[in-house]
Amino acid sequence: LLGGVRSTAQVISYEVAMGLSFATVFLYAGSMSTSQIVTAQDRVWYIFLLLPSFVTYLISMVGETNRAPFDLPEAEGELVAGFHTEYSSLKFAMFMLAEYVNMTTVSALAATMFLGGWHAPWPLNMWLAANTGWWPLIWFTAKVWGFLFIYFWLRASLPRLRYDQFMALGWKLLIPVSLIWIMIAAVIRSMRNQGYPYWTPVLVISSLVVATALVLSLRKPFSVPGARALARQRRKHREAGLEIPEPAFPTPPLPTQPVAASKENARA
C-alpha cells in the first residue's frame, strides 16, 4: 500500500514538471510533431537554447521512472521492495523489464527533444555524409545510451532521498521554476515574432541564468530540518551576550534531570 501510494504521488508530481519542460520545446519548434522538433534543431540543439527545460526534464525523468535516488516506491530498507513484494520469478522479471523499457522511452524522448534526435553532434555534423545511411541510427542510439549511463551513474553516486525532500523538490522547486521559465521563454518568443534582432543572445543568457538558479536551489530541499532554526537561535544568543547552549546529544536530559548533569553524561 505504501509503495503504491508513493508511486502514484511521484507520477502526479513529476509528470507536471515533465510536461512543463516540454511546453517550451513545443513553443520554439512551433509543432508537437517529433519529426518537426528534430528538424528545428538542425543548426542548434535545444539543450543550449532551453537549458532550464532540459535540467527539469532530466530530474523529472529519473523521478518518473522511480530510479535511484528517487526509488522510494521500492525502498528496500523500509518497504522491502515496495509494491512488488509478493511477486517473484517471471512476474518480478516483467516488473523490472517494464522499468527498463520506461527508462529507454524517457531517454529517447530526451534525445529527441533536446539533443537533436538523429542529428550528428558537432563537429561530426560538418561531414556531409554524417546524417545519411545508418549514421542517424547510430547517433540516436548513442544519445539514448548516454542517458542510460546517467541512470547508472546516479545510482552509484547518490543516496536515497527522504520522502519529504523528494516531494518538496517536485512541488516547491521544479514546478515553480518551470512556470517562470515558460513565461520568460514566451516573452522572448514574442520578441522574435516581432522582429527583435537579438532574441537568440537574450534567450541563451536567460537560459543560463535560470538554469544556474535552478541548480543552486537544489540544495534547499536537501537541507537538514531545523538546521536554519538552530543557527538562528545561536545567533540570537550570541547577539544577547548569552552562552550558546551545547547540544546534549547523544544523551538528552530527562524531565527531572538538570542540563548540567546531562552534559556530564554526554561527555562520559
N, C-alpha and C positions, 0 to 999 in steps of 0.2 A: 504493500500500500504506500509506504513512504517513497520507495523508488519510483512508483508510477506517478505520484503527485509531483515529485521533483522533476521528472522527465517532462511532464505536461507544463510545469511552470517555466522550464528552460525553453521549450518550444515557443511559448507565447512571448516571453520577454525578448529572446534573441531573434525571433522571426521579425519582430517590428524593426529592430535596428538593421537587420539584413535588408529588409525591404526599403528602408530609407536610404541605405547606401546605394541601392540600385536606381533610386529616383534621379540622382544627379547624372548617372550614366545615360539613362533614357533621355534626360533633358538635353545633354550635349550631343548625343548621337542623333536625336530627332526621330528615333524609332525604337520600338520594343523588340524588333527582329534581331536575333543574334547575328545573322549574316550582315545586316546593316551596321550593327555596332562594331563588328570586326573590320568592316570596310572603312568606317570613320576613324579607325586607329591605324590607318595605313602609314601615316607620317609620324604621329606622336601617340604613344600609348597613354591610356587614361590614368595609369599609375602615377604619371608625372603631373598631369593636369588636375586630377581628383584624388590626391593622396589621402585626405581625411576619410573619404569614402572607402578607399582600399584598406586603411587601417581598421576602420569599423567593421568592414566585411571580414577581414582576417580574424578578428576576435570573435565575431558572431558565428563564423562557420565552425570554429572549434567548440563554442558553446552549443551550437545547434546539433552537432554530431555526438555530444556527450563524451568527448575525449579529454584526456588529462591536459591541463589541470582542472578541467570542468567536468570530470567524470563522477559527479555527485550521485546520479541515479544508481551507479554501480559501486558506490564507495565501499570497498571490501572491508575496511576497518570498522565500519559501523552498521552497514546494511547487509553484509555477507552477500555481495554481488547483486543486491537490489532486486529488480523486478524479474530476473531470470534465475532466481534461486532454485525453483522447482524443476528446472529443465536441465537435461544432460544429453549426451550423445548427439544425434543428428539435429534435434531441436535447438540445442545450445549452439551447434555449429551454424545453424541458419541465422540465429541472432547475431553472431559475430560476422557472418558473411554480409548480412544486411547493413551492419555498421560500417564495414569497409567499403561496400558499394556506395553508401551515403557519403563517406569521405571522398571517394573518387568523383562523385557527382558535384559536390561543392567545390572541389579543386578544379574541375573542368569549367565550372561557372566562373571562378576567379580568373582563370587563364583567358576565358572569352571576354569577360567584362573589362578587365584592367590590364592584361598583358598582350593584347593584340591578337588573341586567338592563334591562328595558324601562321601568322606572320613571323618571319625570321627576326631574331634580335639584332640590334646594331653591334658591330659593323658588318655582320654577315648579310644584312639586307642590301648592302651595296653590290653584292654579287647578283647578276641578273637572273641566274637560274635558282636562286635561293628559295623562291616561292613557287616552284614548279615541280611536277612529278610527285615523288614520295616525300620530298623535303617538308612540305607543310605538316604532314602527319608526324614526322619526327620532331619538329619544333613543338607542336601541340602536346605530344606525349612527354617530352622533356619538361615542359612547364607544369603539367599535371604531376609528374614525379617530384618536381621541386616542392610543390605544396604538400605532397605526402611526406616528404622528408621533414618539412616543418612540423608536421604532426608528431613524428617520432622524436624529433629534437626537443619539442616541448615536453613530451612525456619523460624524457631522460633528464630534463633540466629543472622543471618547476614542481613544487609540491602541490597537493590538492588544496583548493581554497575552502574556507568556511562558507556555509550556505548564505549567510548574510552578506559576506563580501561579494559572492557571486551575483546575487540579485541586485545589490547596490551598484555593481559595475554595469549591469544591463539597463536598469531603470533610471538611475541617478546620473549616469555619465554618458553612455553610448547614445541613448535616445535623445537627450537634450542637445548634445554636440552635433548629432546628425541633423536635427531640425535647424539649428543655427547655420550649419554648413549649407543646407539646401537653400536657405534664404539668401546667403551670400552668393552662392553659385547662380541662383535665379537672377539676382541683380546684375551680375557680370554678363550673363547670357543676354539680358535685355540691352545692356550697353553694346554688346556685339551686334545685335539685330538693328540697333540704331546707328551703326557705322562707327562706333568708337574705335580708334585705330590701335589703342594699346591694351586691348582686353586680354590678350594672352599673357603678357607680363603681370598684369593685375591678378589674373587667375592663379598663376604659378606662385606669386608671393602670398596671396591669401591662402592657398593650399598649404604651403609650408608653415605659415603661422598657425593655422587651425590644427594641423597635424602635430606640430610641436606642443601646442597647448594640450591636445588630447593625450599624447604620450606622457607628458609631465603630470597630468591629472590622474594617471593610472595608479599613482601612489596612494591617493586618498582612500579608495575602497579597501586597500590592504593595510591601512594603519591600525595600530593596536587600539582596541576600545578603551576609552578612559585615559589614554596617554596624554591627550591635549588638556583634559581636565586636571590631571595630576601636575602637569607643567604649569598650568595657570595657578593652581593652589600654591605651589612652591614659589612662584613669582610674587604672589601676594604676601607670603610670609617674609620673603626677602625684602620687599619694599617697606613692610611694617617693622623691620628690625627684629623679627622673632626667629627663634631657632627652627630650622627646617626639620620637620619630623621625619625620622628614618623609618622605612617600612619594616614591619616586624616579621616579614617572610623569612623562613617557612613556618614559623610558629606564631600565628596571630593571637592577640590577647583574648583570654576568656572574659565573659561578662563580669566576673568578680575578681579578675586579676589586673593589677596595675600595668601600665605600659612599660615601665622600667623593668619589671620582672620578666615581661615578655621579651624585651631586648636581650636580657641576660640569657634567656633560654635560646634565642636565636643565635647569639654568639657561641653558646656551647654547642 
